[in-house]
Amino acid sequence: MYFFSFSLRPVTIGLIGKYVELQDSYKSILEAFIHAGAVNEVKVNVESIHSEYLNADNIKIKLAHLDGVLVAPGFGERGIEGKIDAIKYVRENNIPFLGICLGMQMAVIEFARNVLKLDHANSSEMDSETIDPVISLMEAQKTITDKGGTMRLGAWSCNLQTNSIVRDVYKTETVIERHRHRYEFNSQYKNQIEAAGMKATGFNPETNLVEIIEIPEHPWFVGVQYHPEYKSTVASPHPLFVAFVKAALKHNKNKEGVTMAQN
């Protein structure tokens, strides 16, 4: 059991989502941050930020002070452009990033639009007519008309690439994580995206579905299609959250060092 002290160093994580007024929607994520904070001996302050009200004009004010940003899972079009603006800011300003499910998908879209210059890149969930569906409906879902209870659910295997953040985090070749989604990374764009600097580092061994993306040139930038928060407990904090908080702590210390040097 972990015991907390008010003397713990604080780090501030921005939780960007479209349901922030309903904190129970992110309860597993909030709990995972408590677990990861204990391991890193820091107090994780989570700042909830509604993606629907984020835009290029206010993004710096909303995010510049943060030590890390998590873009949360969700469904539907509402608030996605704010998520994309947030990811662009943290990617360009070297703020640690973790994207979960839809958050990972938005990271792929942001990269495609702003690095590959595919201005109309999108998910076919949001725009069924997009000319660049870098996120698309899974093959197994395309013939389904009655969608109730038909998402890709449950635990699935993921093989981790060597020389990747996630391989270093998990310290194993294969992990099993829980899923809840219908849309996926469109592998037709994989070579183009990887050539520009975003790497696919986790794959389902049976379908070759891309489960994880990273940007190696960034201090800590990871997106996962699955839900790591579901497996985090007090006794066994999820290693991805532990590593993300550790990266946020490093960012916090670096900012402090810069401030001291300027003074």
N, C-alpha and C positions, 0 to 999 in steps of 0.2 A: 504494500500500500504506500502511496506517495503522500507526503505531508508538504504543505505549502507555507512559504514565509513571505511576509510583506517586503522583505529586503531583496527578493528576487529581481534581477534585472528585467525590465519590461521590453518587449518587442511588439510592434503594432502591425497586424495583418489586415489588409482590406479584403472583406468577403463581398464579392460583387455578384449580385443575383437579381432576379426579378420578383422574388418572394420575400424580401427582407423584412416586410411588415409582419410576416408570419414566421417568427423565429423557429417554431417547431419544424418547419420545412427543412431546416439545416441543422437540426439537433445533433445528428451523427457527426457532422463536420465540426461543430462547436466542441463536442466531447473529444473528438480526435485531437483537437488543438490543446485541450487540457492535458491529455496523455502525453503528447509530444513536448509540451512545455515542461512537464515534470522531468522527462529524460534529459532535456537540455538545461535544466535548472534556470528557466526563465519564466516570467509571467507573460502569457500571450494575451494581449489585448486585441480583440476582434472588432474591427470597425465595419459595420454593415453599410453597404453603399448600393443604392438602387440603380440598376443599370439603365432603367428607362430615362433617368434624368442626367445621365452622363453624356457629354459631347466634347468635341474638340476645343470648345471655348473654355470649359471649366475643368478639363481633365487634369491639368497640372495642379490646380488648387486642391482637387480632391485626392490626388494620388502621390504627389511629390514627397510627402512626409512619411510615407509608409515604408516598412521594412520588407514587406512581401505582399503579394496579391494572389488570391485564389479566386478564379472565376468558376462559379458554381454550376451544377447541372440544372436542367430544366427542359421544358418543351415549348414549342411555339415561337412565333416571330417577335412578340413583344419584348423590347429591351435588348435585342441582340446587337443593334448598332452601337449601343453604349458599351457592351462587352468588347466589341471589336476595337473601339477607340481606346479602351483601357488596356487591352493587350498590346496594341501598337505602342502606347506610352511606356509600358514596362519593358517591352522588348528593346526599344530604342534607348531607354535610360537605365538598363542593367539592373532592374529591380527583380528579385527572385519571384518566379511565377509557377503556379500549379493550376492546371486546368483539368476539371473533372467532367467526363462525359460530354455534354454540350460545351463546356468550357474548353475542352480539347478541340472539339470541332471548330469553335470560333477562332482558336489559335491558327488552325490550318487556313481558314478563310482569310483571316487578317494577313497572314504571310503571303498567300496567293495574290491578294489585292495589292498590297503595298510593297512587296519585294519582287514578285513575278510580274507585277503590273497587269494582272488579269482583273480589270476594274469591275467586272460583273461576276466575279467568283462568289459562289454562295452554296448553301445547302439546298438540295431539292425539297427538303422539308419546308423551307421558308419561301422558295421560289421554284416552282415546278418547271418553269420555262427557262431557267438560267442557262446561259450558253457555256458556263464553266462550273459544273456541279462537282466541286472538289470534295464535297460531302454528299453522298447519295444514298438512296434507299438500298438496304441490303438485298442481295439477290433472292434470298429465301423469303423476303417479305413482298416481293413484287406481284405475286399471284394472290395475295391475301386481300379479301374485300371486307370481311368481318374481323376488325382488328382487336376486339376485346380479348385481352390476355394472351396476345400473340407476339409480344416483343421478345427479343433475345434476352432471356432471363437466366439467373442462376450462375453457378460457378463454371468458369472456362479457363483452360490452360493458356499461358502466354510464355513464349520463348523469348529470352532477353539477349540482345546483341552484346558481344564483348566490347570493351572500351566505351561503355555508355554510362550515363549517370545512374540509370535504374539497375544495371548489373552490379554497380558498386554499392548501391543502396541495399538491394535484396541479398547480395552475396550468394546467388544461386543462378542456375541456368534457366530454370522454369518456375513460374509461380502460378497459382490458381486464385483468381479474383472474381468478384461478383459483378454481374452486368444487368443493365436495364435500358435497352435502346433498340431503335429500328434503323437508324442511319449510321453510315460508316465512312471512313476515309476511302475516297475513290482512288484505287490503285493505278488507274490510268494516268494520274498526275504524279505518281510517286517519283519517277526519275527526274522530272522537271523540278519538283519541290526539293528533292535531295541535292540536286546540282546547285541550287541557290542557297543551301546552308541549313535547312531544316531536315533532320534525319528521323527516319522510322526505326525505332530501336526495340520494339516489342511486337511479336506476331503470334496469332493463333496457329498452332502447328497443323491443324486439320484444314483450315480454310485460307490460311495466309492473310487473314484480316489484320490490318495494322491496328494494334492496340495502344501503342505509345509513340509519341513524337518528342523530340528534343531539339534544342539549338545548341550545339557544342561550343560555339563562340560566345555564348551568353554565360554569365556567372552561374545561373541555375534556372533553367527554363524547361519544364516538363508538362506534357499533357497526356492524360490517360483516358481511354474510352470506358474503363470500368470504374467502380466505386470503392476506392480503398477505405473510405471512412466506415463502411459497413463492418469491417473486420477489426477495427481498432478497439482495444479494451484497456482498462487500467493496468491489468497484469501483462498485456502484450500490445503496447502501442504500435500503430502501423509504421513500418520503417519509412514509407514515403513522407508521411507527416513529420516524423522525427527529422528526416533529412531536410525537408522544406523549412522547418523552424530553425534548424541549425544554419541554413543559408541566410535566413532572415536575420539571425543574430549576427552573423558575419557582416552583413550589409549595414546593420545598425552600428557596429563597432567601426566600420570603415567611415561612415558618415561622421561619427564622433571624432575620429582621427583627423578628418579633413577640417572640421570645425575648429579643433584645437590648434591645428597648423595655421589656420587663417587668423587666429587670435594671437 
